[in-house]
Amino acid sequence: MKQLLLFLLLAPVAGIAQNFSAKEINRWEAQAHKVTIIRDTWGIPHIYGKTDADAVFGLLYAQCEEDFGKVERNYLEVLGRQAEADGENKLNYDLQMRLIEDSADAIRDYERSPEWFKKLLNAFADGINYYLYKHPEVHPLVLKRFEPWFHLMFTDGSVSATRTGGIGLDEIGSFYINKEAAKATGWNHSYDETELRGSNGFAIAPSRSATKNALLYINPHVPFYFRTEVHMISEEGLNAYGAVTWGQMFVYQGFNEHCGWMHTTSYADVADLYEEKVTRQNNQWVYAYEEKQKPVRTKKILLHYKKETAMVAVPVEAFYTHHGPVIGSRNGKWLSLKENNRSLNALIQSWVSTKANGFEQFKKAMMLLSNTTNNTVYADDKGNIAYWHGDFVPVRDPKLDWTLPVDGTKSSNEWKGTHPLDEIVHLYNPASGWIQNCNSTPFTAAGESSPDKTKYPAYMAPDGQNARALNAMRLLKDAGQLTLDDLIKIGYNRYMSAFDILLPALFQAYDASTDQNIKQQLKEPIELLKAWNKTADEHSVATTLAVDWATGVGLLLPKARTQEEASNALGRFQEMVNHTTAQQKLEVLIQTLKNLEQTFGDWRQPWGNINRYQRLAGNQFDDKQPSLPSSLASSRWGTLPAFESRSAANTKKRYGVSGNSFIAAVEFGKKLRAKTIITGGQSSQAGYPHFTDQAAMFLTGRFKDVFFYKEDISQHKEQEYHPGQ
């Protein structure tokens, strides 16, 4: 915190609870009576309202019932106020958000919102505030009252919704807060976790389905419990079912009676870094642009972080060029960010998409061109299937490498408008009859019917290929007469296609070795790996060996320099083969055996012995407490379901922390049919019936039937009430 003035505020951290007026309370009570929440036998809330705004009010109330803490956490993030709850270590996060997203802009967007949309924003805030009023025992960490404009800071439901053009939090913090670190010339941000995030979306045309109806598979990979399963219904045409990100008012990934939508994280270039040539003139910063000097705009940002029972204030002087905020420096040049992370249109697009009654209406929503982070896989009840690689894609000079910072002094390097929807990479009803996207290149999305890479600029689809996509293509290219259960089976396929690339090099190294000690030491594990079917399984020792060995070999590679480079998983696997010696490959396997022996006493550990699912209060893990074996594994290696597991400081076993979350398989016939599963269960409260009632099903891919129609919901009703009762 050098070179900054820090001072303690006198106000205590806890603050004073917000009082609500009698007028507000009366309004909330009246709206609550227009809302009915029916929780089914899985605890899923089906929220009925007279109007869309009523449904939003009920949705936010129901979310807060399940986990107000997660709702507040998401808004602390987008408001840049996490450090007020968690301390100094979140300052870089807060600074990033405050530089990129200005609350004053969100307030202006709220004021200029269409009246129908303003009602939804008001209902969003009212639903949360009514919950706080009815539950005085709940003590928010920071946010005592929610304002309608808060949601306009959170217009995208993605897990990584903020695009920074490739700059890291460490660089932002070192530039503004820790000035000494800013003297480093290179960047040290790591992108190697890129392939640990992701999602799968499959759309099946009637020609490939058993019932001649289109099918959709919705499979986001996110931190466990990042979203909750809901159903929203109003008398204004809303009837959306799916996953909602905590604190948001729209179904992010899901379906209505006519169509469904699945979002996968896109690497289409939507945010760019500009190298600015900055000098000091007349006691002011200026930057070069077209052989002229333009003044650097400044803005005061006041951050706060929690320290014991007080707040520490951290004033920051932020810099801006016409490109956007300056968020770091490399090699002596300031880097400014051009982006479109939040907007009124983005939130409107998210909402109206959920009410589309078919392809044309859904496409019309997409034409708002405001979704900055997602690919979209689509299917509907008319048999259409479609795919869009991104949505908001700026027009740029295709000769430049936009994955790296570009020269900010030239006007020729500016964005030149936005590509129309039909100009971006897309697929409409491909002849192959199927679409897959696994955060992978769109140029293999539909087999031989895939888009032609040569027809698009590189910045539209810099995404690499990965092992999940290879597995999906292998399973879909010859599939026919698919049922919902068949689609779920494909979605839960655990074949680890990465090892088709990785293991032959290990076997070659072993077979060619003349070191008899190594040959003897590795004889049994090599035999196990050679006999392995490359499918993750809880009873398989080979799965354990392969995963741990490949992880170790991967650590020998240089860090990926860009997110796009990291997304090319197949390229990284080939580097693991080509850029490590035969001796290194064998030594890593020897070390793998030693590590397992040190930790567990014997290297012969079936995967399910050490790879576990556990859900305890506070999401803590404990080897002494009950847990379930998991056959699922990291999707980095090609399994279509994802289960990223980690050991904690106090555990030897590894426990799932992210991957499969809400999943749905949907059939769009004359009557909609769908099956879903969610990580563990609907409830966030340990000891409640729906805390882990779906855990075993989640691990094995046994989905529950969705109660979509009122008669089915009534027959499977567990609880019915108005908010506040």
C-alpha positions in Angstrom: 0.0 0.0 0.0 3.0 2.3 -0.5 2.7 5.9 -1.7 -1.0 6.0 -0.8 -2.7 7.9 2.0 -4.5 5.4 4.2 -6.8 6.4 7.1 -9.3 4.7 9.4 -12.9 5.7 9.3 -14.6 6.1 12.7 -17.8 4.3 11.6 -17.9 0.6 12.7 -18.0 -2.0 10.0 -21.4 -3.4 11.0 -23.2 -0.1 10.5 -26.8 0.5 11.3 -29.5 -1.6 9.7 -31.5 0.3 7.0 -35.0 1.3 8.1 -37.8 0.8 5.5 -40.7 3.3 5.3 -44.3 2.3 6.0 -45.1 3.3 2.4 -42.5 0.8 1.1 -43.7 -1.9 3.4 -47.3 -1.5 2.3 -46.4 -1.6 -1.3 -44.3 -4.8 -0.8 -47.1 -6.5 1.2 -49.6 -5.7 -1.6 -47.3 -7.1 -4.3 -46.5 -10.2 -2.2 -50.2 -11.1 -2.3 -50.1 -11.2 -6.1 -47.3 -13.8 -6.0 -47.6 -17.5 -5.3 -44.6 -19.7 -4.7 -45.1 -23.4 -5.0 -42.1 -25.5 -4.0 -42.2 -29.0 -5.5 -40.9 -32.2 -4.0 -37.3 -31.3 -4.9 -37.6 -27.9 -3.4 -37.7 -26.1 -6.8 -39.7 -22.8 -6.6 -42.4 -22.3 -9.3 -43.2 -18.6 -9.0 -46.5 -17.4 -10.3 -47.3 -13.7 -10.7 -50.0 -11.6 -12.2 -47.4 -9.6 -14.1 -43.8 -10.1 -15.1 -42.8 -7.7 -12.3 -44.7 -9.9 -9.8 -42.8 -12.9 -10.9 -39.5 -11.0 -10.6 -40.5 -9.9 -7.0 -41.2 -13.5 -6.1 -38.1 -14.9 -7.7 -35.8 -12.6 -5.8 -37.6 -13.3 -2.5 -37.3 -17.0 -3.2 -33.6 -16.7 -4.0 -33.0 -14.9 -0.7 -34.8 -17.6 1.2 -32.4 -20.1 -0.3 -29.2 -18.1 0.1 -29.2 -14.4 0.7 -25.5 -14.5 1.2 -24.9 -15.5 -2.4 -27.2 -12.8 -3.6 -25.3 -10.2 -1.7 -21.9 -11.6 -2.7 -22.6 -11.2 -6.4 -23.6 -7.6 -5.9 -20.5 -6.8 -3.8 -18.5 -8.1 -6.7 -20.1 -6.0 -9.4 -20.3 -2.9 -7.2 -16.6 -3.2 -6.4 -17.2 -3.6 -2.7 -15.9 -7.0 -1.8 -13.1 -5.7 0.3 -15.6 -4.1 2.6 -16.6 -7.6 3.6 -13.5 -9.6 3.1 -10.5 -7.3 3.7 -7.5 -5.9 1.9 -6.9 -9.0 -0.3 -10.0 -8.1 -2.4 -8.9 -4.5 -3.2 -7.6 -5.5 -6.7 -10.9 -7.1 -7.5 -12.8 -4.0 -6.4 -10.5 -1.6 -8.2 -11.0 -3.6 -11.5 -14.7 -3.3 -11.2 -14.7 0.3 -10.3 -12.4 1.2 -13.2 -14.5 -0.7 -15.8 -18.1 -0.3 -14.5 -19.3 3.1 -13.3 -22.3 3.1 -11.0 -23.3 6.6 -12.3 -23.8 5.0 -15.8 -26.0 2.3 -14.3 -28.1 5.0 -12.5 -28.5 6.9 -15.8 -29.5 3.7 -17.5 -32.1 3.1 -14.9 -33.6 6.5 -15.3 -33.8 6.1 -19.1 -35.2 2.6 -19.0 -38.5 1.9 -20.7 -41.3 2.0 -18.2 -42.1 -1.7 -18.5 -38.4 -2.6 -17.8 -38.2 -0.1 -14.9 -41.0 -2.0 -13.3 -38.9 -5.2 -13.4 -35.9 -3.4 -11.9 -38.0 -2.0 -9.1 -39.5 -5.5 -8.4 -35.9 -6.9 -8.3 -34.9 -4.5 -5.5 -38.3 -4.7 -3.7 -38.2 -8.5 -3.6 -34.8 -8.5 -1.8 -35.7 -5.6 0.5 -38.9 -7.2 1.5 -37.0 -10.4 2.4 -34.7 -8.3 4.6 -37.7 -6.6 6.2 -39.3 -9.9 6.9 -36.1 -11.5 8.2 -34.4 -9.1 10.7 -32.3 -12.0 11.9 -30.4 -11.8 8.6 -27.5 -9.5 8.8 -26.1 -8.4 5.4 -22.3 -8.0 5.3 -22.5 -4.6 3.6 -25.6 -4.0 1.6 -28.5 -3.1 3.9 -30.7 -1.9 1.1 -30.8 -2.9 -2.6 -31.4 -0.3 -5.2 -33.1 -1.0 -8.6 -30.0 0.2 -10.5 -27.8 -2.5 -8.9 -29.0 -5.0 -11.5 -27.7 -2.7 -14.3 -24.2 -3.4 -12.9 -24.9 -7.1 -13.4 -26.2 -7.5 -16.9 -24.6 -10.9 -17.7 -25.1 -14.1 -15.8 -21.7 -15.6 -16.8 -19.3 -16.8 -14.1 -16.5 -14.7 -15.7 -18.6 -11.8 -17.0 -16.0 -9.1 -16.9 -13.8 -9.0 -20.0 -10.4 -7.2 -19.5 -8.7 -7.8 -22.8 -6.2 -10.2 -21.2 -4.9 -8.1 -18.3 -4.8 -9.6 -14.9 -5.8 -8.4 -11.4 -2.1 -8.4 -10.4 -1.3 -5.9 -13.1 -4.2 -3.6 -12.2 -3.2 -3.6 -8.5 0.5 -3.1 -9.2 -0.2 -0.1 -11.4 -2.5 1.8 -9.0 -1.9 0.4 -5.5 1.5 -1.2 -5.3 3.7 1.1 -7.4 6.9 -0.8 -6.8 5.5 -3.9 -8.5 4.5 -1.8 -11.5 8.2 -1.5 -12.5 8.1 -5.1 -13.8 8.3 -5.2 -17.6 6.5 -8.4 -18.4 3.1 -9.8 -17.3 2.7 -12.6 -14.9 -1.0 -13.3 -15.2 -1.7 -17.0 -15.6 -4.3 -18.3 -18.1 -3.7 -22.0 -17.3 -7.0 -22.3 -15.5 -8.9 -21.4 -18.7 -9.6 -25.0 -19.7 -10.9 -25.7 -16.1 -13.8 -23.5 -16.9 -16.3 -24.1 -19.5 -19.6 -25.6 -20.6 -21.2 -28.0 -23.1 -24.2 -27.3 -25.3 -25.7 -29.8 -27.7 -28.7 -29.2 -30.1 -30.2 -32.2 -31.9 -32.4 -31.7 -35.0 -35.6 -33.7 -35.6 -33.7 -35.8 -38.2 -31.6 -37.2 -35.4 -34.1 -37.7 -32.6 -36.3 -40.7 -31.9 -39.5 -38.6 -31.6 -38.7 -36.2 -34.5 -38.6 -33.3 -32.0 -35.6 -31.1 -31.5 -33.6 -31.8 -28.4 -31.3 -29.5 -26.3 -28.7 -30.3 -23.7 -27.8 -27.6 -21.3 -24.6 -28.3 -19.3 -22.8 -25.3 -17.8 -19.5 -25.9 -15.9 -19.2 -23.4 -13.1 -18.3 -23.3 -9.4 -20.7 -25.6 -7.5 -23.8 -23.9 -6.3 -23.2 -20.8 -8.4 -26.8 -20.9 -9.7 -30.2 -22.2 -8.5 -33.0 -23.9 -10.4 -36.2 -21.9 -10.8 -39.5 -21.6 -12.8 -41.1 -18.2 -13.5 -44.6 -17.8 -14.7 -46.8 -14.7 -15.3 -50.0 -13.8 -17.0 -48.0 -11.6 -19.4 -46.6 -14.6 -21.3 -43.6 -15.5 -19.1 -43.0 -19.2 -18.6 -39.3 -19.7 -18.2 -37.6 -22.6 -16.5 -33.9 -23.1 -15.8 -30.9 -21.8 -13.9 -30.7 -18.3 -12.5 -27.4 -16.7 -11.3 -27.9 -15.6 -7.7 -29.3 -12.1 -7.5 -30.5 -11.9 -11.2 -34.0 -11.6 -12.4 -33.9 -13.7 -15.5 -33.4 -17.4 -16.4 -29.8 -17.4 -17.7 -29.7 -20.9 -19.2 -33.0 -22.7 -19.7 -36.2 -23.0 -21.8 -39.8 -22.1 -22.1 -42.5 -24.0 -23.8 -41.3 -23.1 -27.3 -37.5 -22.8 -27.2 -34.4 -23.2 -25.2 -31.0 -21.6 -24.9 -27.7 -22.7 -23.6 -24.7 -20.3 -23.2 -21.1 -21.4 -23.3 -18.2 -19.1 -22.5 -17.0 -17.5 -25.7 -13.5 -16.4 -26.6 -14.7 -14.2 -29.4 -12.7 -10.9 -29.0 -15.0 -8.3 -27.3 -12.5 -6.3 -25.3 -9.1 -5.0 -26.4 -6.0 -3.4 -24.8 -4.4 -0.3 -26.4 -0.8 0.6 -25.8 -0.8 4.3 -24.9 2.3 6.5 -25.4 2.0 8.7 -22.2 4.2 11.6 -21.2 4.1 14.3 -18.5 3.5 17.9 -19.8 2.8 21.0 -17.8 2.1 18.9 -14.7 -0.5 16.8 -16.6 -0.4 13.4 -18.2 -1.0 13.4 -21.9 -1.0 10.6 -24.5 -0.2 10.6 -28.2 -2.9 10.1 -30.8 -2.5 10.8 -34.5 0.6 12.9 -33.9 -1.3 15.1 -31.3 -1.2 15.1 -27.5 -4.5 14.5 -25.8 -5.1 15.0 -22.0 -5.5 11.9 -19.9 -8.8 12.2 -18.0 -8.7 11.4 -14.3 -11.3 10.4 -11.8 -11.1 9.9 -8.0 -12.1 6.4 -6.8 -12.4 5.8 -3.1 -12.1 2.1 -2.1 -12.6 0.7 1.4 -11.5 -2.5 3.0 -12.4 -4.1 6.3 -9.8 -4.2 9.0 -11.0 -5.6 12.3 -13.9 -3.4 13.4 -13.2 -0.4 11.1 -12.8 0.5 7.5 -9.6 1.6 5.8 -10.1 4.1 2.9 -7.9 3.8 -0.1 -8.1 6.8 -2.5 -7.1 6.1 -6.1 -6.6 8.5 -8.9 -7.8 6.6 -12.0 -6.7 7.4 -15.5 -8.7 7.2 -18.7 -8.1 7.7 -22.4 -10.8 7.9 -25.1 -10.3 4.1 -25.4 -11.3 3.6 -21.8 -9.7 3.1 -18.3 -6.0 2.6 -18.0 -5.7 -0.7 -16.2 -2.0 -1.5 -16.2 1.4 -1.1 -18.0 3.8 -3.3 -19.8 7.2 -2.4 -21.1 6.8 1.2 -20.1 3.5 1.7 -22.0 0.2 2.3 -20.3 -2.6 0.0 -21.3 -6.1 1.2 -21.7 -9.2 -1.0 -22.1 -11.9 -0.8 -24.8 -14.9 -2.8 -23.7 -18.7 -3.1 -23.4 -19.1 -5.1 -20.2 -22.4 -3.8 -19.0 -25.3 -2.0 -20.7 -29.0 -1.5 -20.5 -29.5 -3.4 -23.7 -27.5 -6.3 -22.3 -30.0 -6.8 -19.5 -33.0 -6.2 -21.7 -31.6 -8.8 -24.1 -31.2 -11.3 -21.3 -34.8 -10.7 -20.3 -36.6 -10.7 -23.6 -34.8 -13.9 -24.7 -36.6 -15.8 -22.0 -40.0 -14.8 -23.5 -39.2 -15.7 -27.1 -41.8 -18.0 -28.7 -39.5 -19.3 -31.4 -36.5 -18.7 -33.7 -37.5 -15.3 -35.1 -38.2 -13.8 -31.7 -35.1 -15.2 -30.2 -33.0 -14.0 -33.1 -34.6 -10.5 -32.8 -33.4 -10.5 -29.1 -29.9 -11.5 -30.2 -30.0 -8.6 -32.7 -29.6 -6.2 -29.7 -25.9 -7.4 -30.0 -25.2 -6.9 -26.3 -24.2 -10.4 -25.0 -20.4 -9.9 -24.6 -19.3 -13.2 -23.1 -21.4 -16.1 -24.5 -21.9 -18.4 -27.3 -25.5 -19.6 -27.7 -26.8 -23.0 -28.6 -30.5 -23.0 -29.4 -33.4 -25.4 -30.2 -37.2 -24.9 -30.5 -40.6 -26.7 -31.0 -40.6 -26.0 -34.8 -37.5 -28.2 -35.1 -35.0 -25.4 -35.5 -31.5 -25.7 -34.1 -29.0 -22.8 -34.2 -25.7 -21.6 -32.9 -24.1 -18.1 -32.5 -20.4 -17.7 -31.7 -20.6 -14.7 -29.5 -23.1 -11.8 -30.1 -21.4 -8.5 -29.6 -18.4 -8.5 -32.0 -16.7 -5.2 -32.9 -15.5 -4.6 -36.4 -11.7 -4.2 -36.5 -8.7 -4.4 -38.7 -8.3 -8.1 -39.4 -4.6 -7.8 -40.1 -3.8 -7.1 -36.5 -3.4 -9.7 -33.7 -6.1 -8.5 -31.3 -5.2 -11.2 -28.7 -2.3 -8.8 -27.7 -2.3 -5.1 -27.1 -2.4 -2.9 -30.2 -1.0 0.5 -30.9 -3.3 3.1 -29.4 -1.8 6.1 -31.2 -3.4 5.3 -34.6 -7.0 5.9 -35.5 -6.9 3.1 -37.9 -6.8 0.7 -35.0 -10.2 1.9 -33.6 -13.3 -0.3 -33.5 -15.4 0.5 -36.5 -18.9 -0.4 -35.4 -20.4 -3.8 -34.6 -20.9 -6.8 -36.9 -24.5 -7.6 -37.6 -25.8 -10.9 -36.2 -25.8 -12.8 -39.5 -22.2 -11.6 -40.1 -20.7 -13.3 -37.0 -19.9 -17.0 -37.0 -23.3 -18.9 -36.8 -25.2 -22.0 -37.8 -28.8 -22.3 -38.7 -30.2 -25.8 -39.1 -27.0 -27.5 -40.3 -27.4 -30.5 -42.6 -25.5 -32.7 -40.1 -28.5 -32.5 -37.7 -26.5 -31.7 -34.7 -24.5 -28.9 -33.0 -22.0 -29.0 -30.2 -20.0 -26.4 -28.5 -17.7 -27.1 -25.6 -15.9 -23.7 -25.4 -14.2 -24.8 -28.5 -13.7 -23.6 -32.0 -17.0 -23.1 -33.9 -15.4 -24.5 -37.0 -16.0 -28.1 -35.9 -19.4 -27.3 -34.3 -21.5 -29.4 -36.7 -19.1 -31.9 -38.3 -19.0 -31.4 -42.1 -21.7 -28.7 -41.8 -19.5 -26.5 -39.7 -18.8 -22.9 -40.6 -15.9 -22.2 -43.0 -13.0 -20.7 -41.1 -11.7 -18.8 -44.1 -14.8 -16.7 -44.3 -14.3 -15.0 -41.0 -11.6 -12.7 -39.4 -9.5 -14.3 -36.8 -10.8 -12.1 -34.0 -14.3 -13.5 -34.4 -13.3 -17.0 -33.2 -9.7 -17.2 -31.8 -10.9 -20.2 -29.6 -8.8 -23.3 -29.8 -9.8 -26.9 -29.9 -10.2 -29.1 -26.7 -10.6 -32.7 -25.8 -14.2 -32.3 -24.8 -15.2 -31.2 -28.3 -13.3 -34.2 -29.8 -15.3 -36.5 -27.5 -18.6 -34.7 -28.3 -18.0 -35.0 -32.1 -17.1 -38.6 -31.7 -20.4 -39.4 -30.0 -22.7 -37.2 -32.1 -21.5 -37.7 -35.6 -23.1 -41.1 -36.0 -25.8 -40.8 -33.4 -29.4 -41.2 -34.5 -32.9 -41.9 -33.0 -31.7 -40.1 -29.9 -34.0 -39.9 -26.8 -33.6 -37.6 -23.9 -32.0 -40.5 -22.0 -29.6 -41.1 -24.8 -28.7 -37.4 -24.8 -28.0 -37.5 -21.1 -25.9 -40.6 -21.5 -23.8 -38.7 -24.1 -23.6 -35.7 -21.8 -22.2 -37.9 -19.0 -19.7 -39.8 -21.2 -16.4 -40.0 -19.3 -14.0 -40.9 -22.1 -10.7 -39.0 -21.6 -9.8 -38.3 -25.2 -6.7 -36.2 -24.1 -4.9 -39.5 -23.3 -5.2 -40.6 -26.9 -2.5 -37.9 -27.4 -0.6 -38.1 -24.2 -0.2 -41.7 -23.3 1.5 -43.1 -26.4 4.4 -40.8 -25.8 4.7 -42.2 -22.2 4.6 -45.7 -23.4 7.2 -45.0 -26.1 9.5 -43.5 -23.5 9.1 -46.5 -21.2 9.5 -49.1 -24.0 12.7 -47.4 -25.2 14.2 -46.9 -21.8 17.3 -49.0 -21.0 17.3 -48.1 -17.3 16.3 -51.4 -15.6 15.6 -49.7 -12.3 13.0 -47.5 -14.0 11.6 -50.4 -16.0 11.1 -52.4 -12.9 9.7 -49.5 -10.8 7.2 -48.5 -13.5 6.3 -52.0 -14.8 3.0 -52.3 -12.9 1.7 -48.8 -13.4 2.6 -48.9 -17.1 0.7 -52.2 -17.5 -2.3 -50.7 -15.8 -2.2 -47.6 -18.1 -1.8 -49.7 -21.2 -4.8 -51.9 -20.3 -6.9 -48.9 -19.4 -10.0 -48.0 -21.5 -9.3 -44.2 -21.0 -12.6 -43.8 -19.2 -12.7 -42.2 -15.8 -14.1 -44.6 -13.2 -14.3 -44.6 -9.5 -12.8 -48.2 -9.4 -9.9 -47.4 -11.7 -6.4 -47.0 -10.4 -5.3 -46.1 -13.9 -7.6 -43.0 -13.9 -5.7 -41.8 -10.8 -2.3 -42.4 -12.4 -3.2 -40.8 -15.7 -4.7 -37.7 -14.2 -1.9 -37.1 -11.7 0.8 -37.9 -14.2 -0.6 -35.6 -16.9 -1.1 -32.8 -14.4 2.6 -33.1 -13.4 3.8 -33.0 -17.0 1.6 -30.0 -17.7 3.5 -28.1 -14.9 6.7 -28.4 -17.0 5.3 -26.2 -19.8 5.7 -22.4 -19.9 2.5 -20.5 -18.9 0.1 -19.7 -21.7 0.6 -16.0 -22.7 -3.0 -15.4 -23.6 -6.4 -16.7 -22.8 -6.8 -17.7 -26.5 -3.5 -19.7 -26.3 -4.7 -21.5 -23.2 -8.0 -22.3 -24.8 -6.2 -24.4 -27.4 -6.0 -27.5 -25.2 -5.0 -29.9 -28.0 -2.1 -27.6 -28.8 -1.1 -27.7 -25.1 -1.3 -31.5 -25.0 0.9 -31.7 -28.1 3.4 -29.4 -26.4 3.4 -31.7 -23.4 4.4 -34.5 -25.7 6.9 -32.6 -27.9 8.6 -30.3 -25.3 9.3 -32.8 -22.5 11.9 -35.4 -22.8 11.3 -39.1 -22.5 13.2 -39.1 -19.2 11.0 -36.2 -17.9 7.9 -38.2 -18.7 9.1 -41.2 -16.8 10.4 -39.1 -13.9 7.0 -37.4 -13.5 5.3 -40.9 -13.3 7.8 -41.9 -10.7 7.1 -38.8 -8.7 3.3 -39.4 -9.1 3.8 -42.8 -7.4 5.8 -41.3 -4.6 3.2 -38.5 -4.0 0.4 -41.0 -3.8 2.4 -43.3 -1.5 3.3 -40.3 0.8 -0.3 -39.1 1.0 -2.2 -42.4 1.1 0.4 -45.1 2.0 0.0 -46.9 -1.4 0.0 -45.6 -4.9 -2.7 -48.1 -6.0 -5.6 -45.7 -5.3 -8.9 -46.2 -7.2 -10.1 -42.9 -8.4 -13.2 -42.9 -6.3 -11.1 -43.4 -3.1 -9.5 -40.0 -3.4 -12.0 -38.1 -5.7 -15.0 -37.4 -3.6 -18.2 -35.4 -3.5 -19.0 -33.8 -0.1 -21.3 -31.0 1.0 -21.0 -29.7 4.5 -22.0 -26.4 6.2 -19.9 -23.5 4.9 -18.7 -25.7 2.0 -15.8 -26.9 4.2 -14.3 -30.3 3.5 -13.4 -33.0 6.1 -12.0 -36.5 5.5 -13.6 -37.7 8.6 -17.1 -36.7 7.5 -19.3 -38.7 5.0 -18.6 -38.3 1.3 -19.4 -40.0 -1.9 -17.0 -41.5 -4.5 -17.1 -39.8 -7.9 -16.3 -41.3 -11.2 -16.4 -37.9 -12.7 -13.1 -36.1 -13.5 -11.8 -32.8 -14.8 -13.2 -32.0 -18.2 -9.7 -30.8 -19.2 -8.9 -34.4 -20.2 -12.0 -34.8 -22.4 -14.8 -36.1 -20.2 -18.0 -34.3 -21.1 -19.2 -34.0 -17.5 -16.9 -31.8 -15.4 -15.8 -32.4 -11.8 -12.9 -30.3 -10.7 -11.7 -31.6 -7.4 -9.1 -30.2 -4.9 -7.6 -31.2 -1.6 -7.9 -28.7 1.2 -5.2 -27.7 3.7 -6.7 -30.2 6.2 -7.6 -33.1 3.8 -5.8 -35.8 1.9 -8.8 -36.6 -0.3 -9.9 -34.3 -3.1 -13.4 -32.9 -3.2 -15.4 -31.5 -6.1 -15.5 -27.7 -6.2 -16.7 -26.8 -9.7 -18.0 -28.4 -12.9 -21.4 -29.8 -13.6 -24.0 -27.6 -11.9 -27.5 -27.2 -13.3 -28.0 -29.5 -16.2 -31.1 -30.0 -18.4 -32.1 -32.2 -21.3 -35.1 -30.8 -23.1 -37.5 -32.1 -25.8 -39.5 -29.6 -27.7 -42.6 -31.5 -28.8 -46.3 -30.6 -28.8 -45.9 -30.9 -25.1 -42.6 -29.9 -23.5 -40.6 -32.7 -21.7 -37.5 -32.1 -19.7 -35.2 -33.6 -17.2 -32.7 -31.8 -14.9 -30.2 -32.3 -12.2 -28.4 -29.8 -9.9 -25.3 -30.2 -7.8 -26.3 -31.8 -4.5 -29.7 -30.3 -4.0 -31.7 -27.1 -4.1 -31.2 -26.0 -0.5 -28.1 -24.2 0.8 -28.9 -25.1 4.4 -27.0 -28.1 5.8 -29.5 -30.6 7.4 -32.4 -29.6 5.2 -34.1 -32.3 3.2 -33.0 -30.8 -0.2 -29.4 -30.2 0.8 -28.0 -33.4 -0.8 -31.1 -35.2 -2.1 -29.8 -35.0 -5.7 -26.1 -35.8 -4.9 -26.0 -39.5 -5.9 -28.1 -38.8 -9.0 -25.8 -35.9 -9.9 -22.7 -38.1 -9.8 -24.2 -40.9 -11.9 -26.3 -38.8 -14.4 -29.7 -39.9 -13.2 -31.9 -36.8 -13.9 -35.2 -35.9 -12.3 -38.4 -35.1 -14.3 -39.2 -31.4 -14.6 -42.7 -30.4 -13.4 -43.4 -27.8 -16.0 -47.2 -27.8 -16.3 -49.5 -26.6 -13.5 -51.2 -30.0 -13.1 -47.9 -31.7 -12.6 -46.7 -29.0 -10.2 -49.9 -29.4 -8.1 -49.5 -33.1 -7.9 -45.9 -32.8 -6.7 -46.4 -29.8 -4.4 -44.5 -29.7 -1.1 -45.3 -26.1 -0.1 -47.4 -23.2 -1.3 -47.2 -19.7 0.1 -47.0 -16.0 -0.7 -43.7 -14.2 -0.1 -43.5 -13.1 3.5 -45.6 -15.9 4.9 
